[in-house]
Structures are given as C-alpha cells and as structure tokens.
C-alpha cells in the first residue's frame, strides 16, 4: 500500500453523523460487510441487495468491481500469492481453482484474464487472481477469511507440525502443573532447551512477520486499481502521530511488586506513563499502591487470577475464575486483561468481559503458546479490542536467549516506527534484578521519550481510540474526504494507491 497525501478531519454537526456502513457519499458499494474494509475505515455502504449467485462484490463509482467467491465449502489450506515486495504473500484460506473461477466469471462477459498465480506450499498452482477489461478484479478466496486466519491464529492448525499439536499442548500443561515445584534454575534450563525446538518454526518469522500487512497492502492496492483513484482510509493513530509506543509491565510475584520503584522513578522522570498488570490471588496488592498509581496517571490491569497457567485450560475453569478476576478489576478500576504466559483462545477471549485484551503477540516462537496474530495494529475480536504485544519479551530476550543489551528492542521499534505500527512492550520487574535488563530498558525508553512522531499512550487510551475510530467514517463533502463521528477531532485521512506489484 502506498500512502499519499493526507487531510485533517473536520468535525460536522451532530446531525451529520450516519450509522456504520451508511454514508451519504460512500466510495464503494458492497454486497455485504467486509472486515478488512471496516478495519481501515474505508468509506463504503452495504447495499442490502441480493448477491449475484456465488459472488460477493465491492463496486467502485466507475463500475469496476472487486469480486470473490461467496460460498466456499472446501477446507482452507495454506497458499502463496505470487505478489508483494518479496514475490510471495502467505494466505490461509479456501482457494478455488481456475476452472471453477471460469465458471463463476463466465456470466460476467468482461474478458477476464489471470494476472497473478496463487500456489500451494509445494509450488503447484491452486488458482489465480483475475482482471477484466474494465479494471475489475477477482480474488479466488474470501479476503476476510485470510484476515480471520491471521488474527485468530487459525493458520497454526492449518500449517500443523512445528511442535504445535496436541503433544505440544500437553507438554505445556504438564510444565505449568509442576513449575511451582521446580527451582528457578531448572525452569530456565527447561525453557532454554525447549527454545531450540521453538526456533525451528519457520512461520511466522521472528522478530517481525510482514505477511498479513503485505496482504493488506495488496488488497488496498487492488481496491485502488478498481476505483481508478487513491482510496481514503482513517489513519491508525490520532492527532497526527505516525506510530504508537505503549509501555506495559507484568508483575508476576511479590518480589516483582517490591521491584517496581526504579521503573516508576525512571518513567516519571521522563514524563512517561505505563500500565501495570497485577495478579489478584498470588500476592497482596495494597489499596494505597493502586490509588497512588492511578492518581499519578498510570494504568492497572488484571494479569490472570493466580499466574499458574491454568486460566484458559478449559472453558469451565475460565468461568470459575472469572468472578475473582472481575472482582479485582472493580477494586482496581481496571479495564484491561493480559493472560499469564500469553495463553489465549480466540473463541474464549471475548468472554473475559474486559474492554481490551493484550495477550496476543504479533509473532513469538519462544512463548509457551507460539504463533502470533501477525499484526502491529489493534483489531477487534467481537466486542473486545485486541492490543497485540509487538516487542520481544524481556524474559525471552535476556533470560532464554541471553541477549546482552537493548539492540533487538531498538531494531523492532525502528521497524514499527517506519511501518506506522504500535510498539507495545512487556517487561517484568521480577527480572529487573538482572542489571542488564534494567539498564537496557532505561536506554530504550530514554531513546524514544521525546520522539515527536510517537503517540505515547496507555493501553486503555489505545483501546478507547480504536473504538472511536471504529465508530467513525469518511464521507466526501465538496470534493474533500472528511472524518465524521467521535474520532473526527483527532483523526486524519490517509490514502492508499495502487502498488506497482499489485
């Protein structure tokens, strides 16, 4: 996606705001709601008209369309689009063969031609992206299925292997059952040994995986091709910021609670604020500590119930533990959740009842539950905002991989800075007894404390913004695209153009 130009949002009268997907001057008409288009807040409207047979569509003002198959009974599988800067974009979806595509497109009578191959991991052709004489484009898969497979980590099951099966899950469950009985040195030895297995996982790449965002770029580039003009969308960050920096800390033990002071002093001195995730049933969190943190502008979140790795082992156990977590959230005025050890289940996370969750890494082979959502932007899982952890964990870097300094933190932050992403970092005061980690964290936050392009925000602020952004839309008034809705005072309109490789 090539971003060109930008405009400031204009706040309309309250009466000007329309409902979601319904604007007075939408750029596209769609046969149904489209998750990716909603994600970027591209102006479109759902027509409510019956879809044409087995085809779903997005129609541009000039009549050209982006089409894809509506009903896909086949099982999804990994595939690779021969496009993008590297010439390969992994997708995980049901791909229809060219013979089936020809049947679907036969009635369109537009002179369809395959332009880009979609192949299996073995290199064999699965299908193609097609283009018509009028500029219309056909995708041989549902783009929302691709998006969902990444966000939900369904691709992990589709790929298989890599130590991710039932044996792996049983191994992790067994480790957490006996972890409390193991000396600290034995725990670290086991994790280091297991990391040798985890580092063999080829996908997603670590410390950065671009696959989903490469697909976003391809999709928006194709929309621009269909439209014949740049496509407006609401920029990810408010108030003109180009990227976000979010500081969070997970306090695992009473010793970690005692080790908070140097971090708090550092962040206060730099004018920064962070979120502190506490464990309700593992140690005592004093009311005065909570009050002082809140009054000083810090945030408090809930970090599971006991930090024993068992909150999400079964749905019945989760339901038993939720009342204790909710009671702590009320006492602490907490709206955010992070699961210990980043355990997560796509179908269960919305049941937590928090405003946001921050348990998904973008990519991390070294966590007990390897994988990642492959994005550095927030996204929705039903009504819950997901804030992905996009920076390497301090424990993995310094304890498991034995890194000596903050080099990898800075490299990832610079990558996210240039990509306009969210650098959400997790550290643990429990480990800051290691001078390397404390000094490295200090150098890292000092480097970006005065970065003017970065939105230095608390997780709750990012979640709130993402909800305002999702409740807003773009409309064209007097030839200018403008944001209307609750995000209007702080939003910016950016434009995606056709990428040269799309």
Buried (B, 14 or more C-beta within 10 A) or exposed (E): BBBEEEBEBBBBEEEBBBEBBEBEBBBBBBBBEBBBBBBBBBBBBBBEEEBBEBBBBBBBEEEBBBBBBBEBEEEBBBBBBBBBEEEEBBBBBBBBBBEBBEEBBEEBEBEBEBBBBBBBEEEEBBBBBBBBEEBBBBBBBBBBBBBBBBBBBBBBBBBEEBBBEEEBBEEBEEBBEEBEEEEEEEBBEBBBEBBEBBEEBEBBBBBBBBBBBBBBBBBBBBBBBBBEBBBBBBBBBBEBBBBBBBBBBBBBBBEBBEBBEEBBEBBEEBEBBBBBBBBBBBBEBEEEBBEEBBEEEBBBBBBBBBBBBBBBBEEEEBEEBBEBBBEBBEEBEBBBBBBBBBBBBBEBBBBBEBBBBBBBBBBBBBBBBBBBBBBBBBBBBEEBBBBBBBBBBBBBBBBBBEBEBBEBBBEBBEBBBEBBBBBBBBBBBBBBEEEBBBEBBBEBBEBBBEBEBBBBBBBBBBBBBBBBBBBBBBBBEEEEBBBBBBBBEBBBBBBBBBBEBB
